[in-house]
Amino acid sequence: MIRRAGHALPLALLLALLPLPAAAGTGPIHLRDYRALVRIASPRFSPDGKRLAFLTVRSDFLRDTYDATLRVMDVSGGPSRVLVTGMRGLHSPRWAPDGRTIAFLAAARGEGGKPQIYVVAAAGGTPKQLGDAPNGVEQFSWSPDGRTVAFVTPDHSPLSAEDVRAHHDLFTIHADDYQIERPPVPSHIWLMSVPGGPARQLTHGTASVLEGAPPFAGAPSAPSWSADGRWLVYTQQANDHDANTDSTRIMAVSVASGEEHPLTEHHTYEYTPRFAPRGDAVAWLYPHGPGPLSVMDLFVGAPAGGVARDESAGLDRDIGAGFAWLPDGGGLVGIADDRVRQVVYVQPLHGPGRALDLGDLEALDLAVSSRGALAVVADGEGSAPELYLVPGTDGRASPERLTDFNRGFGAYTWPRSVEVSWTAPDGQPDDGILTYPDGYQAGRRYPLVVYSHGGPEAASTEGFDTNEIGPLRDLFAADGYLVLEPNYRGSDNLGNAHEHAIYRDPGEGPDRDVISGIRTVEARGIVDTARIAAVGHSYGGYMTSWLIGHQHFWRCAVVADGVTDWTQEYELPGAGNLAWTAGSLGGSPWDSASAALYRTGSPITYADQMSTPTLILSGTADITVPITESFALYHALADRHVPVRFIGIPGAYHSPQDPVHRELYYQAIERWVVQHLGTAQPTP
């Protein structure tokens, strides 16, 4: 099997040498057509609200990289102009408060250059590096007066270069991932004057600024300045070990003295603090409860501490980390999954929140201007992403499209997708997306692909190549298949009760949800029940391996970066998955109340019942779901002569990070399914 996986290398080289095509043509889309897709990211309004800076990201198959370009355009309309291009790792554009320059992060020039802060004139010019952080810059933000930049950088390693050369480099491991190779170090906030000069360290000690992925929701974020420039707030992690990203709290630090204090009495699961543009209110994310396995709500408090208010409790939706304040400080906007949509919610202070009507668009990213307008990166079913302007949050104006980078994708024929709803035998309400094959004919039965999303605190939504399923929904439809994407319990799109329902029920409950969804679709008389495939990534890979161990009608299966063994998932990963596992199962493998569930809830326990031909894919550098779990599943199937293929993705973390590997990943999945479901000729 290792030799078979190795056969992909010549194909990868061939793909890397092919020219980048432009999206054009009619009929169903093919995998190679997605090479022309332009992604849009990080919209930011100028301080006066009249201009927008944003990034366009293209796939470069010749160099196997993603190339970002910094652009600026007038909100009133007209074409954007290129400000910066060709810089490796360009991201995080931020306007200076005077609107004359834009700062961003990019890799320093030279081999192995670490991320540094650069500034460029908004009118155009040559970017200039601002300062030099030897260990690289992770996050940064401008002070309100534009005279100072706060940035986050890791401490120096306790091991010297001589220690490493002499192999005097042993170190102590605690809650760290299984691929750790050097002692972890905390990250701290530094202050640097603009246009440059010596930097001053503001935070110290063994605690760290959060820079790893949290267990359930939230994200690392830049330090946020108070409107008067006296305070910074940030997410502090109790230590520097990458599996402890649950041990977080919001800290306020005095810019003048460096003295700091927490905003609440919590010591876990607080993330992404942001000062209001006026006054001293601070908003952040914290679980609604019970426990961390619940939706994340917007809490608002003050830098002095005291009582914090749960402002979004009434929304009953999982607010994402990309929320923003309205310019008057009277409310916030954020993006949340809502049924099979990604919706912008407006949450006033001291009042009920509401959804903003964007028509058929799915929100991916947003920014708020000083005038109250929104810039929203959005896509939709059959609509590639573009940048849109929403004049206000009162709901009276429709989104206005500002860009046209992906107009070529409008020429393709897109399949029809609908929301389906059902109820599991135990009363759990569920929903999902059902996509019909191209050329669907009523009265015919078609093969069915069941794609389970990861998370599980996420959802399948009707976006364009934006969820884990990527292009597969449309590719499978072009192959002549039905596609069902169930939002089983644990998904964050139907409210807190639906998300929390997976607590201590990792397999059996979601299994009932998925199977009930399949039966609901079958009842329409459109499914060829002899040709059904199970596919999933991450927790969706868990679901797939669980399903093939408990049902035997599957024609084939795909387990991509899938969890198969809860004990390994607790002991080996970083990225907060130790806490995620314990929080999902109610304890560690060594707690008497949860120990049995680590075995009964693991798909590998039922491997002797698996007989479905299975494709396994895993990144060799995955610290979220270690490749060791894929090895275990592979041997359990291969030793019993179940048809199986195991593909390793060199250097990939929890999914491919380069365009060639990404295309080969989806190509392998599609080919495996087509090989086993066979011709797409519908059955009368």
Sequence and secondary structure as in RCSB ss.txt:
>XXXX:A:sequence
MIRRAGHALPLALLLALLPLPAAAGTGPIHLRDYRALVRIASPRFSPDGKRLAFLTVRSDFLRDTYDATLRVMDV
SGGPSRVLVTGMRGLHSPRWAPDGRTIAFLAAARGEGGKPQIYVVAAAGGTPKQLGDAPNGVEQFSWSPDGRTVA
FVTPDHSPLSAEDVRAHHDLFTIHADDYQIERPPVPSHIWLMSVPGGPARQLTHGTASVLEGAPPFAGAPSAPSW
SADGRWLVYTQQANDHDANTDSTRIMAVSVASGEEHPLTEHHTYEYTPRFAPRGDAVAWLYPHGPGPLSVMDLFV
GAPAGGVARDESAGLDRDIGAGFAWLPDGGGLVGIADDRVRQVVYVQPLHGPGRALDLGDLEALDLAVSSRGALA
VVADGEGSAPELYLVPGTDGRASPERLTDFNRGFGAYTWPRSVEVSWTAPDGQPDDGILTYPDGYQAGRRYPLVV
YSHGGPEAASTEGFDTNEIGPLRDLFAADGYLVLEPNYRGSDNLGNAHEHAIYRDPGEGPDRDVISGIRTVEARG
IVDTARIAAVGHSYGGYMTSWLIGHQHFWRCAVVADGVTDWTQEYELPGAGNLAWTAGSLGGSPWDSASAALYRT
GSPITYADQMSTPTLILSGTADITVPITESFALYHALADRHVPVRFIGIPGAYHSPQDPVHRELYYQAIERWVVQ
HLGTAQPTP
>XXXX:A:secstr
 HHHHHTHHHHHHHHHHS       SSS  GGGGGG  EEEEEEE TTSSEEEEEEEEEETTTTEEEEEEEEEET
T S  EEEE S TT EEEEE TTSSEEEEEEE SSTT  EEEEEEETT    EEES  TT   EEEE TTSSEEE
EEEE   SS HHHHHTT      SS  TT  S    EEEEEEESS   EEE   SS EE  S  SSS      EE
 TTSSEEEEEEESSS TT TTSEEEEEEETTT  EEESSS  SS EEEEE SSTT EEEEEE SSSSSS EEEEE
E TT    EETTGGG S   TT EE TTSSEEEEEEEETTEEEEEEEETTS  EE   TT EEEEEEE TTS EE
EEEEETTEEEEEEEE  SSS S  EE   TTGGGGGS    EEEEEEE TTS EEEEEEE  TT  TT BEEEEE
EE SSSSS   S SS STTTTHHHHHHHTT EEEEEE TT SSS HHHHHTTTT SSHHHHHHHHHHHHHHHTTT
 EEEEEEEEEEETHHHHHHHHHHHH    SEEEEES    HHHHHHS  TTHHHHHHHHHTS TTSTTTHHHHHH
T GGGGGGG  S EEEEEETT SSS HHHHHHHHHHHHTTT  EEEEEETT SSS  SHHHHHHHHHHHHHHHHH
HH     B 
